[in-house]
Amino acid sequence: MTAKGIDLTAPTIVEQIESALETYPDHPYQRAFAIPDLRQELITYVLSRISSCDVAVDKSKQLSLNFKTLTSPEIRGCLEALIYQGIRHILNENEERLSHQIPEEFDSEFASSYWF
């Protein structure tokens, strides 16, 4: 049997971040983390706070591995909390920058051009 080490951390973190962001409204959360620098900052934030999840897998077997099958509900919950914490932290740190890049949304019914 030939075993190969697989680092599931980075792909798992990206997948979990995408899932978490889907629970947030488009403005400003999804728009903010659509910016590549901020998305990478969030990934780095989470990765720097967790330990790596390495697994030895038999190369000859076609296994479908994912984070949910390899970790306990407690670890998954901790990871989710860390992602949400990172989202808040990064948005707070970049609030001024984002206010210029992602303008406030407003309802077009209340825009003055709609009145005429």
TORDREN-505677 format. One record per atom (N, C-alpha, C): residue number from 1; atom name; y, z, x. Coordinates in steps of 0.1 Angstrom, whole numbers. Each point is the difference from the previous one (the first is absolute). Layout:
BEGIN
+-----+------+-------+-------+-------+
!   n ! atom ! north !    up !  east !
+-----+------+-------+-------+-------+
! NUM !   CA !     Y !     Z !     X !
...
+-----+------+-------+-------+-------+
end
This chain:
BEGIN
+-----+------+-------+-------+-------+
!   n ! atom ! north !    up !  east !
+-----+------+-------+-------+-------+
!   1 !    N !   -12 !     0 !     8 !
!   1 !   CA !    12 !     0 !    -8 !
!   1 !    C !    12 !     0 !     9 !
!   2 !    N !     9 !    -9 !    -3 !
!   2 !   CA !    13 !    -1 !     7 !
!   2 !    C !    11 !     6 !    -9 !
!   3 !    N !     7 !    10 !     5 !
!   3 !   CA !    10 !     6 !    -8 !
!   3 !    C !    14 !    -4 !     6 !
!   4 !    N !     9 !    -2 !    -9 !
!   4 !   CA !    14 !    -4 !     3 !
!   4 !    C !     9 !    10 !    -6 !
!   5 !    N !    10 !     5 !     7 !
!   5 !   CA !    10 !     9 !    -6 !
!   5 !    C !    10 !    -8 !    -7 !
!   6 !    N !     3 !     5 !   -12 !
!   6 !   CA !    10 !    -6 !    -9 !
!   6 !    C !    11 !    10 !    -3 !
!   7 !    N !    12 !    -4 !     3 !
!   7 !   CA !    11 !     9 !    -4 !
!   7 !    C !     5 !    -3 !   -14 !
!   8 !    N !    -3 !     8 !    -9 !
!   8 !   CA !     4 !    -2 !   -14 !
!   8 !    C !    13 !     5 !    -4 !
!   9 !    N !     7 !     7 !     9 !
!   9 !   CA !    12 !     7 !    -3 !
!   9 !    C !    11 !   -10 !    -4 !
!  10 !    N !     4 !    -9 !     9 !
!  10 !   CA !    12 !    -9 !    -3 !
!  10 !    C !    -2 !    -8 !   -12 !
!  11 !    N !   -12 !    -7 !    -2 !
!  11 !   CA !    -1 !    -8 !   -12 !
!  11 !    C !    -1 !     8 !   -13 !
!  12 !    N !    -5 !    12 !     1 !
!  12 !   CA !    -1 !     9 !   -11 !
!  12 !    C !    14 !     5 !    -4 !
!  13 !    N !     8 !     4 !    11 !
!  13 !   CA !    14 !     4 !    -3 !
!  13 !    C !     8 !   -10 !    -7 !
!  14 !    N !    -1 !   -13 !     5 !
!  14 !   CA !     7 !   -11 !    -6 !
!  14 !    C !    -4 !    -1 !   -15 !
!  15 !    N !   -13 !     0 !    -2 !
!  15 !   CA !    -5 !    -1 !   -14 !
!  15 !    C !     5 !    11 !    -9 !
!  16 !    N !     0 !    12 !     5 !
!  16 !   CA !     4 !    12 !    -8 !
!  16 !    C !    15 !     0 !    -2 !
!  17 !    N !     8 !    -5 !    10 !
!  17 !   CA !    14 !    -1 !    -2 !
!  17 !    C !     3 !   -10 !   -11 !
!  18 !    N !    -7 !   -12 !     0 !
!  18 !   CA !     3 !   -10 !   -10 !
!  18 !    C !    -4 !     6 !   -14 !
!  19 !    N !   -10 !     7 !    -1 !
!  19 !   CA !    -4 !     6 !   -13 !
!  19 !    C !    10 !    10 !    -4 !
!  20 !    N !     5 !     8 !     9 !
!  20 !   CA !    10 !    10 !    -3 !
!  20 !    C !    13 !    -6 !    -5 !
!  21 !    N !     5 !   -11 !     7 !
!  21 !   CA !    12 !    -6 !    -3 !
!  21 !    C !     0 !    -7 !   -14 !
!  22 !    N !   -12 !    -4 !    -4 !
!  22 !   CA !    -2 !    -6 !   -13 !
!  22 !    C !     3 !    10 !   -11 !
!  23 !    N !     0 !    13 !     3 !
!  23 !   CA !     3 !    10 !   -10 !
!  23 !    C !    14 !     3 !    -2 !
!  24 !    N !     8 !    -5 !    10 !
!  24 !   CA !    15 !     2 !     0 !
!  24 !    C !     7 !   -12 !    -7 !
!  25 !    N !    12 !     2 !    -5 !
!  25 !   CA !     8 !   -11 !    -6 !
!  25 !    C !     4 !   -10 !    11 !
!  26 !    N !     2 !   -12 !    -5 !
!  26 !   CA !     4 !   -11 !    10 !
!  26 !    C !    13 !     4 !     8 !
!  27 !    N !    10 !     5 !    -7 !
!  27 !   CA !    12 !     4 !     6 !
!  27 !    C !     1 !    15 !     1 !
!  28 !    N !     2 !     5 !    12 !
!  28 !   CA !     2 !    -6 !    13 !
!  28 !    C !   -13 !     0 !     8 !
!  29 !    N !   -10 !     7 !    -5 !
!  29 !   CA !   -12 !     3 !     8 !
!  29 !    C !    -7 !   -13 !     5 !
!  30 !    N !    -5 !    -8 !    -9 !
!  30 !   CA !    -7 !   -12 !     4 !
!  30 !    C !     8 !    -9 !     8 !
!  31 !    N !    13 !    -2 !    -4 !
!  31 !   CA !     9 !    -8 !     8 !
!  31 !    C !     3 !     5 !    14 !
!  32 !    N !     1 !    13 !     1 !
!  32 !   CA !     3 !     6 !    13 !
!  32 !    C !   -12 !    -2 !     9 !
!  33 !    N !   -12 !     2 !    -5 !
!  33 !   CA !   -12 !    -1 !     9 !
!  33 !    C !    -5 !   -15 !     1 !
!  34 !    N !     7 !    -9 !    -6 !
!  34 !   CA !    -3 !   -14 !     2 !
!  34 !    C !     7 !    -4 !    13 !
!  35 !    N !    10 !     8 !     5 !
!  35 !   CA !     6 !    -3 !    12 !
!  35 !    C !   -10 !     4 !    11 !
!  36 !    N !    -3 !   -10 !     9 !
!  36 !   CA !   -11 !     2 !    10 !
!  36 !    C !     2 !    12 !     9 !
!  37 !    N !    12 !     3 !     4 !
!  37 !   CA !     3 !    11 !     9 !
!  37 !    C !    -3 !    13 !    -7 !
!  38 !    N !     4 !     1 !   -13 !
!  38 !   CA !    -3 !    13 !    -7 !
!  38 !    C !   -14 !     2 !    -3 !
!  39 !    N !    -7 !   -11 !    -4 !
!  39 !   CA !   -14 !     0 !    -2 !
!  39 !    C !    -8 !     5 !    12 !
!  40 !    N !     4 !    -5 !    12 !
!  40 !   CA !    -6 !     4 !    12 !
!  40 !    C !     3 !    14 !     4 !
!  41 !    N !    12 !     4 !    -3 !
!  41 !   CA !     4 !    14 !     2 !
!  41 !    C !    -8 !    10 !    -8 !
!  42 !    N !    -3 !    -4 !   -13 !
!  42 !   CA !    -9 !     8 !    -8 !
!  42 !    C !   -14 !     1 !     5 !
!  43 !    N !    -5 !   -11 !     4 !
!  43 !   CA !   -14 !    -1 !     6 !
!  43 !    C !     0 !     9 !    12 !
!  44 !    N !    10 !    -1 !     9 !
!  44 !   CA !     0 !     8 !    12 !
!  44 !    C !     2 !    15 !    -3 !
!  45 !    N !     8 !     3 !   -10 !
!  45 !   CA !     2 !    14 !    -5 !
!  45 !    C !   -14 !     6 !    -4 !
!  46 !    N !    -7 !    -7 !    -8 !
!  46 !   CA !   -13 !     5 !    -5 !
!  46 !    C !   -10 !     1 !    12 !
!  47 !    N !    -1 !   -11 !     8 !
!  47 !   CA !   -10 !     0 !    11 !
!  47 !    C !     2 !    11 !    10 !
!  48 !    N !    13 !     3 !     2 !
!  48 !   CA !     3 !    10 !    10 !
!  48 !    C !    -3 !    14 !    -4 !
!  49 !    N !    -3 !     2 !   -13 !
!  49 !   CA !    -3 !    13 !    -6 !
!  49 !    C !   -14 !     2 !    -4 !
!  50 !    N !    -9 !   -10 !     2 !
!  50 !   CA !   -14 !     2 !    -3 !
!  50 !    C !    -8 !    -3 !    12 !
!  51 !    N !   -13 !     4 !     0 !
!  51 !   CA !    -9 !    -3 !    11 !
!  51 !    C !    -7 !   -13 !    -4 !
!  52 !    N !    -5 !    -7 !    10 !
!  52 !   CA !    -7 !   -13 !    -3 !
!  52 !    C !   -13 !     3 !    -6 !
!  53 !    N !    -4 !   -10 !    -8 !
!  53 !   CA !   -13 !     0 !    -7 !
!  53 !    C !    -9 !   -11 !     5 !
!  54 !    N !    -7 !     4 !    11 !
!  54 !   CA !    -9 !   -10 !     6 !
!  54 !    C !   -14 !     2 !    -5 !
!  55 !    N !    -7 !   -11 !    -2 !
!  55 !   CA !   -14 !     0 !    -5 !
!  55 !    C !    -8 !    -9 !     8 !
!  56 !    N !   -12 !     4 !     4 !
!  56 !   CA !   -10 !    -9 !     7 !
!  56 !    C !    -8 !    -7 !   -11 !
!  57 !    N !     0 !   -14 !     1 !
!  57 !   CA !    -7 !    -8 !   -10 !
!  57 !    C !   -10 !    -9 !     7 !
!  58 !    N !   -12 !    -2 !    -5 !
!  58 !   CA !    -9 !    -9 !     5 !
!  58 !    C !     5 !   -14 !    -2 !
!  59 !    N !     2 !    -8 !    11 !
!  59 !   CA !     5 !   -14 !    -1 !
!  59 !    C !    -9 !    -9 !    -9 !
!  60 !    N !   -13 !     3 !     0 !
!  60 !   CA !    -9 !    -9 !    -7 !
!  60 !    C !     1 !     1 !   -15 !
!  61 !    N !     7 !    11 !    -5 !
!  61 !   CA !     1 !     2 !   -14 !
!  61 !    C !    13 !    -4 !    -5 !
!  62 !    N !     1 !    -6 !   -12 !
!  62 !   CA !    12 !    -4 !    -6 !
!  62 !    C !     4 !    12 !    -9 !
!  63 !    N !     9 !     9 !     5 !
!  63 !   CA !     4 !    11 !    -8 !
!  63 !    C !    14 !    -1 !    -5 !
!  64 !    N !     2 !     4 !   -12 !
!  64 !   CA !    13 !     0 !    -6 !
!  64 !    C !     5 !    15 !     1 !
!  65 !    N !     8 !     2 !    10 !
!  65 !   CA !     5 !    14 !     2 !
!  65 !    C !    14 !     1 !    -5 !
!  66 !    N !     3 !    11 !    -6 !
!  66 !   CA !    14 !     2 !    -4 !
!  66 !    C !     2 !    15 !     1 !
!  67 !    N !    13 !     4 !     0 !
!  67 !   CA !     4 !    13 !     2 !
!  67 !    C !    -6 !    10 !   -11 !
!  68 !    N !    -1 !    -5 !   -12 !
!  68 !   CA !    -4 !     9 !   -11 !
!  68 !    C !   -15 !     4 !     2 !
!  69 !    N !    -8 !    -9 !     6 !
!  69 !   CA !   -14 !     4 !     2 !
!  69 !    C !    -2 !     8 !    12 !
!  70 !    N !    10 !     1 !     9 !
!  70 !   CA !    -2 !     8 !    13 !
!  70 !    C !     7 !    13 !     0 !
!  71 !    N !     8 !     3 !   -10 !
!  71 !   CA !     7 !    13 !     1 !
!  71 !    C !    -1 !     8 !   -13 !
!  72 !    N !     3 !    12 !     1 !
!  72 !   CA !     0 !     9 !   -11 !
!  72 !    C !    12 !    -2 !    -9 !
!  73 !    N !    -1 !     5 !   -12 !
!  73 !   CA !    12 !    -1 !    -9 !
!  73 !    C !    12 !     8 !     6 !
!  74 !    N !    -3 !    11 !     7 !
!  74 !   CA !    11 !     8 !     6 !
!  74 !    C !     7 !    -8 !    11 !
!  75 !    N !    -7 !    -8 !     8 !
!  75 !   CA !     6 !    -8 !    10 !
!  75 !    C !     8 !   -11 !    -6 !
!  76 !    N !    -5 !    -6 !   -10 !
!  76 !   CA !     7 !   -11 !    -7 !
!  76 !    C !    13 !     5 !    -6 !
!  77 !    N !    -1 !    12 !    -6 !
!  77 !   CA !    12 !     6 !    -6 !
!  77 !    C !    10 !     3 !    10 !
!  78 !    N !    -4 !     5 !    11 !
!  78 !   CA !     9 !     3 !    11 !
!  78 !    C !     7 !   -12 !     5 !
!  79 !    N !    -8 !   -11 !     2 !
!  79 !   CA !     6 !   -13 !     4 !
!  79 !    C !    10 !    -5 !   -10 !
!  80 !    N !    -3 !     1 !   -13 !
!  80 !   CA !     9 !    -5 !   -10 !
!  80 !    C !    13 !     9 !     0 !
!  81 !    N !    -1 !    13 !     2 !
!  81 !   CA !    12 !     8 !     1 !
!  81 !    C !     8 !    -3 !    12 !
!  82 !    N !    -6 !    -3 !    11 !
!  82 !   CA !     7 !    -4 !    12 !
!  82 !    C !     7 !   -14 !    -2 !
!  83 !    N !    -6 !    -9 !    -7 !
!  83 !   CA !     7 !   -13 !    -3 !
!  83 !    C !    12 !     2 !    -8 !
!  84 !    N !    -1 !     8 !   -11 !
!  84 !   CA !    11 !     3 !    -8 !
!  84 !    C !    11 !     7 !     7 !
!  85 !    N !    -4 !     9 !     9 !
!  85 !   CA !    10 !     7 !     8 !
!  85 !    C !     7 !    -9 !     9 !
!  86 !    N !    -7 !   -10 !     6 !
!  86 !   CA !     6 !   -10 !     9 !
!  86 !    C !     9 !    -9 !    -7 !
!  87 !    N !    -3 !    -4 !   -12 !
!  87 !   CA !     8 !    -8 !    -8 !
!  87 !    C !    14 !     7 !    -3 !
!  88 !    N !    -1 !    12 !    -4 !
!  88 !   CA !    13 !     8 !    -2 !
!  88 !    C !     8 !     1 !    12 !
!  89 !    N !    -7 !     4 !    11 !
!  89 !   CA !     7 !     2 !    13 !
!  89 !    C !     7 !   -12 !     5 !
!  90 !    N !    -7 !   -11 !     0 !
!  90 !   CA !     5 !   -13 !     5 !
!  90 !    C !    12 !    -5 !    -9 !
!  91 !    N !    -1 !     1 !   -13 !
!  91 !   CA !    11 !    -4 !    -9 !
!  91 !    C !    12 !     9 !     3 !
!  92 !    N !    -2 !    13 !     1 !
!  92 !   CA !    11 !     9 !     3 !
!  92 !    C !     7 !    -3 !    13 !
!  93 !    N !    -8 !    -3 !    11 !
!  93 !   CA !     5 !    -3 !    13 !
!  93 !    C !     8 !   -13 !     0 !
!  94 !    N !    -4 !   -10 !    -9 !
!  94 !   CA !     6 !   -13 !     0 !
!  94 !    C !     9 !    -2 !   -12 !
!  95 !    N !     4 !    10 !    -7 !
!  95 !   CA !     7 !    -1 !   -12 !
!  95 !    C !    13 !    -9 !     1 !
!  96 !    N !     8 !     2 !    10 !
!  96 !   CA !    12 !    -8 !     2 !
!  96 !    C !    -3 !   -14 !     3 !
!  97 !    N !    -9 !    -3 !     8 !
!  97 !   CA !    -5 !   -13 !     4 !
!  97 !    C !    -5 !    -8 !   -13 !
!  98 !    N !    -8 !     7 !    -8 !
!  98 !   CA !    -6 !    -6 !   -12 !
!  98 !    C !    11 !    -2 !   -11 !
!  99 !    N !    10 !     8 !     0 !
!  99 !   CA !    10 !    -2 !   -10 !
!  99 !    C !     7 !   -13 !     2 !
! 100 !    N !     1 !    -5 !    12 !
! 100 !   CA !     6 !   -13 !     3 !
! 100 !    C !   -10 !   -11 !    -1 !
! 101 !    N !   -13 !     2 !     3 !
! 101 !   CA !   -10 !   -11 !    -1 !
! 101 !    C !    -6 !    -1 !   -14 !
! 102 !    N !     0 !    10 !    -8 !
! 102 !   CA !    -6 !     0 !   -13 !
! 102 !    C !    10 !     5 !   -10 !
! 103 !    N !     9 !    -8 !    -5 !
! 103 !   CA !    10 !     4 !    -9 !
! 103 !    C !    -6 !     7 !   -13 !
! 104 !    N !     8 !     9 !    -6 !
! 104 !   CA !    -5 !     6 !   -12 !
! 104 !    C !    -2 !   -10 !   -11 !
! 105 !    N !   -11 !     2 !    -8 !
! 105 !   CA !    -2 !    -9 !   -11 !
! 105 !    C !     8 !     5 !   -12 !
! 106 !    N !     5 !   -10 !    -7 !
! 106 !   CA !     7 !     4 !   -12 !
! 106 !    C !    -4 !    -9 !   -12 !
! 107 !    N !     2 !     5 !   -12 !
! 107 !   CA !    -4 !    -8 !   -11 !
! 107 !    C !    10 !   -11 !    -3 !
! 108 !    N !    -4 !   -12 !    -1 !
! 108 !   CA !     9 !   -11 !    -2 !
! 108 !    C !     8 !     1 !   -13 !
! 109 !    N !    -5 !     7 !   -10 !
! 109 !   CA !     7 !     1 !   -12 !
! 109 !    C !    13 !     8 !     2 !
! 110 !    N !     1 !     8 !    10 !
! 110 !   CA !    12 !     8 !     2 !
! 110 !    C !     9 !    -7 !    11 !
! 111 !    N !    -3 !   -11 !     5 !
! 111 !   CA !     8 !    -7 !    10 !
! 111 !    C !    12 !    -7 !    -8 !
! 112 !    N !    12 !     1 !     6 !
! 112 !   CA !    12 !    -5 !    -7 !
! 112 !    C !    -1 !   -15 !    -3 !
! 113 !    N !    -7 !    -8 !     8 !
! 113 !   CA !    -2 !   -14 !    -3 !
! 113 !    C !    -8 !    -3 !   -13 !
! 114 !    N !    -8 !    10 !    -4 !
! 114 !   CA !    -8 !    -1 !   -12 !
! 114 !    C !     8 !     2 !   -13 !
! 115 !    N !    11 !     7 !     2 !
! 115 !   CA !     9 !     3 !   -12 !
! 115 !    C !     7 !   -12 !    -5 !
! 116 !    N !     2 !   -10 !     8 !
! 116 !   CA !     8 !   -12 !    -5 !
! 116 !    C !    -8 !   -12 !    -3 !
+-----+------+-------+-------+-------+
end
